[in-house]
Amino acid sequence: MTVTQAVPHDDVQQLERLVGAVTRLKSQVAQRIVGQEEVVDGILTAILAGGHALLIGVPGLAKTLMVQTVAEALDLSFNRVQFTPDLMPSDITGTEIIEEDLTTGRRAFRFVKGPIFANVVLADEINRTPPKTQAALLQAMQEHQITAAGTTYRLPDPFFVLATQNPIEQEGTYPLPEAQLDRFMLELRVSYPSRVEEEAIVEQTTGMTRAGLQPVLDAQSVLAMQTLVRRIPVSRGLIRAAVSLARMTRPGDADAPGFIKEYVEWGAGPRASQYLVLGAKARAAIGGRPMADLEDVRAVASSVLRHRIVTNFAAEAADRTSEDLVRELVSAKGWLG
């Protein structure tokens, strides 16, 4: 396979520092979060790739605490927004207020920034608020800026939206539209802990002490690591494989397998191809490897694709979920070329 670019010696040294930082970061997070290593890895993958992540799990699995802990260990500014049915877009982005100068009596508008102006924004129970408020995040997630009253404001760098969603309680909720789901690089499933992990959680959280965290990285360090991840080389073959895998989720594509044509209404768009490659690069960096390979693509495929596939009625009747279809698709050989 032909590598698109060589690996400079300085990048190898930076990669070693990245691995050390990630190891220390995981150690800090583990002081408060028991288990959930795959989810933590997924959050770090999204952060290093410059993407956003959607965490799905039932209540009580420490989704919110996990995001707060990662933000604290990264020494990044953090804001939490509890999404509710009465939340308005301006409650997220900010609003203009009228201020009066007491000396001159003149009045002027001043923009008061909302909670979106932070490095890490936790959108808690994002499906609890109507689509017009959910849409307030669209420009921020894609362009890292928001527009209010005709003025565009740049958001701080780095910027991540980490959203949570409860999959079992659907009364009074508003499913995220496909356009919004596509903005999330990864969908991460938070599962129940094992018995041993649950006993450790209960012991750790029912006492008097709470573990303090030491920040591992600041904003500039995170930005430097994001740049390093993008410099990690990939082969032309890997790019072709990632694009093939994303295109095979589309029922109208000539290379789509029969079960995709039968059970899928809409497949993944070009963002999926981009995030498969970026996710593979980030995963390689976390593992200390100077080049991403097909195993990295396979490892991130489920998290990248499952929320981008819209199944049809036939899939519902056959009890086939998007995750089932992605698992079968990744196991197939067609996308490997």
C-alpha positions as CSV (number, residue, x, y, z in Angstrom):
1,M,0.0,0.0,0.0
2,T,1.2,3.5,-0.8
3,V,1.4,5.9,2.1
4,T,0.1,9.3,1.4
5,Q,2.9,11.0,3.3
6,A,6.0,10.1,5.4
7,V,6.0,10.2,9.2
8,P,8.4,13.0,10.3
9,H,10.6,12.3,13.3
10,D,9.1,15.2,15.2
11,D,5.6,13.6,14.7
12,V,6.9,10.3,16.2
13,Q,8.0,12.2,19.3
14,Q,4.7,14.0,19.6
15,L,2.9,10.8,19.1
16,E,4.8,9.3,22.1
17,R,3.8,12.4,24.2
18,L,0.2,11.9,23.1
19,V,0.1,8.3,24.2
20,G,1.6,9.4,27.6
21,A,-1.0,12.1,28.0
22,V,-3.9,9.8,27.0
23,T,-2.6,7.2,29.5
24,R,-2.5,9.8,32.3
25,L,-6.0,11.1,31.3
26,K,-7.5,7.6,31.5
27,S,-5.9,7.2,34.9
28,Q,-7.5,10.4,36.1
29,V,-10.9,9.5,34.7
30,A,-10.7,6.0,36.3
31,Q,-10.6,7.7,39.7
32,R,-14.3,8.6,39.3
33,I,-15.6,6.3,36.5
34,V,-15.5,2.6,37.1
35,G,-15.3,0.6,33.9
36,Q,-16.8,2.0,30.7
37,E,-13.4,1.9,29.0
38,E,-14.8,1.6,25.5
39,V,-17.0,4.7,26.0
40,V,-14.1,6.7,27.4
41,D,-12.0,5.6,24.5
42,G,-14.8,6.7,22.2
43,I,-15.0,10.1,23.8
44,L,-11.2,10.6,23.5
45,T,-11.4,9.4,19.9
46,A,-14.0,12.1,19.1
47,I,-12.0,14.8,20.9
48,L,-8.7,14.0,19.2
49,A,-10.5,13.9,15.8
50,G,-12.3,17.2,16.5
51,G,-15.7,15.6,16.4
52,H,-18.8,15.4,18.6
53,A,-20.3,12.4,20.3
54,L,-23.7,11.2,21.3
55,L,-23.9,9.0,24.4
56,I,-26.9,6.7,24.6
57,G,-27.8,4.8,27.8
58,V,-30.4,4.3,30.5
59,P,-30.4,6.6,33.5
60,G,-27.9,6.1,36.2
61,L,-24.9,5.0,34.1
62,A,-22.8,8.1,34.8
63,K,-23.0,9.5,31.3
64,T,-23.1,13.1,32.7
65,L,-20.4,12.4,35.2
66,M,-18.2,10.9,32.5
67,V,-18.4,14.0,30.4
68,Q,-17.8,16.3,33.3
69,T,-14.8,14.2,34.4
70,V,-13.2,14.2,31.0
71,A,-13.6,18.0,30.7
72,E,-12.1,18.5,34.2
73,A,-9.2,16.2,33.4
74,L,-8.6,18.1,30.2
75,D,-8.7,21.5,32.0
76,L,-11.2,22.8,29.5
77,S,-14.1,25.2,30.1
78,F,-17.3,23.2,30.6
79,N,-21.0,24.0,30.5
80,R,-24.0,21.7,31.0
81,V,-27.3,22.4,29.4
82,Q,-30.3,20.4,30.7
83,F,-32.6,20.1,27.7
84,T,-36.3,20.5,28.6
85,P,-39.5,21.0,26.5
86,D,-39.6,24.7,27.3
87,L,-35.9,25.4,26.4
88,M,-35.5,28.1,23.7
89,P,-32.7,28.5,21.2
90,S,-31.6,31.8,22.9
91,D,-31.2,29.8,26.1
92,I,-28.3,28.0,24.4
93,T,-26.8,30.5,22.1
94,G,-27.3,33.7,24.1
95,T,-29.5,36.8,23.7
96,E,-29.3,40.6,23.3
97,I,-30.2,42.8,26.3
98,I,-30.7,46.5,26.5
99,E,-28.2,48.3,28.7
100,E,-28.5,51.9,29.8
101,D,-25.5,54.1,30.5
102,L,-26.3,55.8,33.8
103,T,-24.1,58.9,33.0
104,T,-25.4,59.6,29.5
105,G,-28.8,57.9,29.6
106,R,-28.0,56.3,26.2
107,R,-29.3,52.8,25.7
108,A,-27.6,50.1,23.6
109,F,-27.9,46.4,22.9
110,R,-25.3,44.0,24.4
111,F,-25.0,40.3,23.5
112,V,-24.9,38.0,26.5
113,K,-23.3,34.8,25.6
114,G,-25.1,31.5,26.3
115,P,-23.7,28.2,27.6
116,I,-22.7,27.2,24.1
117,F,-19.6,29.3,24.6
118,A,-17.4,26.7,26.2
119,N,-14.8,24.1,25.1
120,V,-17.0,21.2,26.2
121,V,-20.8,21.5,26.1
122,L,-22.9,18.7,27.6
123,A,-26.3,18.6,26.0
124,D,-28.0,16.5,28.6
125,E,-31.1,14.5,27.4
126,I,-30.9,16.3,24.0
127,N,-34.1,14.6,22.8
128,R,-36.1,16.3,25.6
129,T,-36.4,19.6,23.7
130,P,-38.2,20.6,20.5
131,P,-36.5,20.5,17.1
132,K,-36.2,24.4,16.9
133,T,-34.0,24.3,20.0
134,Q,-32.1,21.2,18.9
135,A,-31.4,23.1,15.7
136,A,-29.6,25.9,17.7
137,L,-26.7,23.5,17.9
138,L,-26.4,22.8,14.1
139,Q,-24.3,25.8,13.1
140,A,-22.2,25.5,16.3
141,M,-21.4,21.9,15.7
142,Q,-20.5,22.2,12.1
143,E,-18.9,25.7,11.9
144,H,-17.9,26.3,15.5
145,Q,-19.7,29.6,15.5
146,I,-23.2,30.9,16.1
147,T,-25.2,33.8,14.6
148,A,-27.4,36.0,16.7
149,A,-29.2,39.2,15.7
150,G,-27.2,39.3,12.4
151,T,-23.8,39.0,14.1
152,T,-21.6,35.9,14.0
153,Y,-19.7,35.0,17.1
154,R,-16.8,32.5,17.1
155,L,-16.9,29.7,19.6
156,P,-13.7,28.9,21.7
157,D,-11.3,26.3,20.3
158,P,-11.3,23.4,20.8
159,F,-15.1,22.9,20.8
160,F,-17.1,19.7,21.4
161,V,-20.7,18.9,21.9
162,L,-21.2,15.7,24.0
163,A,-24.9,14.9,24.1
164,T,-26.7,12.2,26.2
165,Q,-29.9,10.5,25.3
166,N,-32.2,8.0,27.2
167,P,-33.2,5.2,24.8
168,I,-36.1,3.7,26.9
169,E,-38.3,6.6,28.0
170,Q,-39.8,8.1,24.9
171,E,-42.8,10.0,26.3
172,G,-42.4,13.7,25.8
173,T,-39.3,13.4,23.7
174,Y,-38.4,14.7,20.2
175,P,-36.2,12.3,18.1
176,L,-33.2,14.0,16.7
177,P,-33.6,14.6,12.9
178,E,-31.1,12.9,10.6
179,A,-29.4,16.2,9.7
180,Q,-28.6,16.7,13.4
181,L,-27.5,13.1,14.0
182,D,-25.1,13.4,11.1
183,R,-23.3,16.2,12.9
184,F,-22.2,13.7,15.6
185,M,-19.1,11.8,14.7
186,L,-19.8,8.9,17.0
187,E,-22.8,7.3,18.7
188,L,-21.5,5.6,21.9
189,R,-23.6,3.0,23.7
190,V,-23.3,3.1,27.5
191,S,-24.1,-0.3,28.9
192,Y,-24.8,-1.7,32.4
193,P,-21.6,-2.3,34.5
194,S,-20.6,-5.9,35.4
195,R,-21.3,-7.1,39.0
196,V,-17.7,-6.4,40.1
197,E,-17.8,-2.9,38.6
198,E,-21.2,-2.2,40.2
199,E,-20.0,-3.2,43.6
200,A,-17.0,-0.9,43.1
201,I,-19.3,1.9,42.0
202,V,-21.5,1.5,45.1
203,E,-18.5,1.4,47.4
204,Q,-16.9,4.4,45.8
205,T,-19.9,6.6,45.7
206,T,-21.5,6.0,49.1
207,G,-18.6,7.2,51.3
208,M,-17.4,10.6,52.4
209,T,-14.6,11.1,50.0
210,R,-14.6,12.2,46.4
211,A,-11.5,11.8,44.2
212,G,-9.8,15.0,43.1
213,L,-8.5,15.3,39.5
214,Q,-5.3,16.7,38.2
215,P,-5.7,18.4,34.8
216,V,-3.6,16.6,32.2
217,L,-4.0,18.7,29.1
218,D,-5.0,22.3,28.4
219,A,-6.8,23.7,25.3
220,Q,-3.6,24.4,23.4
221,S,-2.3,20.9,24.0
222,V,-5.6,19.4,22.7
223,L,-5.4,21.6,19.6
224,A,-1.9,20.4,18.9
225,M,-2.9,16.8,19.3
226,Q,-5.8,17.3,16.9
227,T,-3.3,18.6,14.4
228,L,-1.1,15.6,14.9
229,V,-4.0,13.2,14.4
230,R,-4.7,14.8,11.1
231,R,-1.1,14.4,10.0
232,I,-1.1,10.6,10.7
233,P,-0.8,9.0,7.2
234,V,-3.2,6.5,5.7
235,S,-2.9,4.4,2.6
236,R,-4.9,4.9,-0.5
237,G,-6.3,1.5,0.1
238,L,-7.7,2.5,3.5
239,I,-9.4,5.6,2.0
240,R,-10.9,3.4,-0.7
241,A,-12.1,0.9,1.9
242,A,-13.6,3.6,4.1
243,V,-15.5,5.1,1.2
244,S,-16.7,1.7,0.0
245,L,-18.0,0.8,3.5
246,A,-19.9,4.1,3.7
247,R,-21.3,3.8,0.2
248,M,-22.4,0.2,0.8
249,T,-24.9,1.5,3.4
250,R,-26.9,3.2,0.7
251,P,-29.6,1.0,-0.8
252,G,-29.4,2.8,-4.2
253,D,-25.6,2.1,-4.6
254,A,-24.7,-0.6,-7.1
255,D,-22.3,-2.2,-4.5
256,A,-24.9,-2.3,-1.7
257,P,-25.5,-5.9,-0.5
258,G,-29.0,-7.4,-0.6
259,F,-29.8,-7.0,3.0
260,I,-29.0,-3.3,2.8
261,K,-31.4,-2.9,-0.2
262,E,-34.0,-4.8,1.7
263,Y,-33.9,-3.1,5.1
264,V,-32.4,0.4,4.7
265,E,-34.3,3.5,3.7
266,W,-31.4,5.9,3.7
267,G,-27.7,5.2,4.1
268,A,-24.7,7.2,5.4
269,G,-23.5,10.3,3.7
270,P,-20.0,11.5,2.9
271,R,-19.4,12.6,6.5
272,A,-19.4,8.9,7.4
273,S,-16.4,8.4,5.0
274,Q,-14.6,11.3,6.5
275,Y,-15.2,10.2,10.1
276,L,-14.2,6.6,9.4
277,V,-10.8,7.8,8.3
278,L,-10.5,10.5,11.1
279,G,-11.6,7.9,13.7
280,A,-9.1,5.4,12.4
281,K,-6.4,8.0,12.7
282,A,-7.4,9.0,16.2
283,R,-7.5,5.4,17.3
284,A,-4.1,4.7,15.8
285,A,-2.7,7.8,17.7
286,I,-4.2,6.6,21.0
287,G,-2.5,3.2,20.4
288,G,0.8,4.9,19.6
289,R,0.9,3.7,16.0
290,P,2.2,6.1,13.4
291,M,-0.1,4.9,10.7
292,A,-3.8,3.9,10.7
293,D,-4.9,0.5,9.2
294,L,-8.0,-1.3,8.3
295,E,-8.5,-2.7,11.8
296,D,-8.8,0.9,13.0
297,V,-11.6,1.5,10.5
298,R,-13.3,-1.7,11.5
299,A,-13.1,-0.7,15.2
300,V,-14.8,2.7,14.7
301,A,-17.2,1.6,12.0
302,S,-20.2,0.7,14.3
303,S,-20.0,4.0,16.2
304,V,-19.7,6.1,13.0
305,L,-22.4,4.3,11.0
306,R,-25.2,3.1,13.2
307,H,-26.9,6.5,13.8
308,R,-26.5,7.4,10.1
309,I,-28.6,4.5,8.8
310,V,-32.4,4.9,8.6
311,T,-34.1,1.5,8.5
312,N,-37.4,0.9,6.8
313,F,-40.6,-1.0,7.9
314,A,-39.3,-4.3,6.6
315,A,-36.3,-4.0,9.1
316,E,-38.7,-3.2,11.9
317,A,-40.9,-6.2,11.0
318,A,-37.8,-8.5,10.9
319,D,-36.5,-7.0,14.2
320,R,-33.3,-5.8,12.5
321,T,-31.7,-2.7,13.9
322,S,-29.2,-0.4,12.2
323,E,-26.5,-1.8,14.5
324,D,-27.3,-5.3,13.4
325,L,-27.0,-4.2,9.7
326,V,-23.7,-2.4,10.4
327,R,-22.3,-5.4,12.2
328,E,-23.2,-7.7,9.2
329,L,-21.8,-5.2,6.7
330,V,-18.5,-4.8,8.5
331,S,-18.2,-8.6,8.7
332,A,-18.6,-8.8,4.9
333,K,-15.5,-8.7,2.7
334,G,-16.8,-6.5,-0.1
335,W,-15.7,-3.2,1.3
336,L,-12.1,-4.4,1.7
337,G,-11.5,-4.2,-2.0
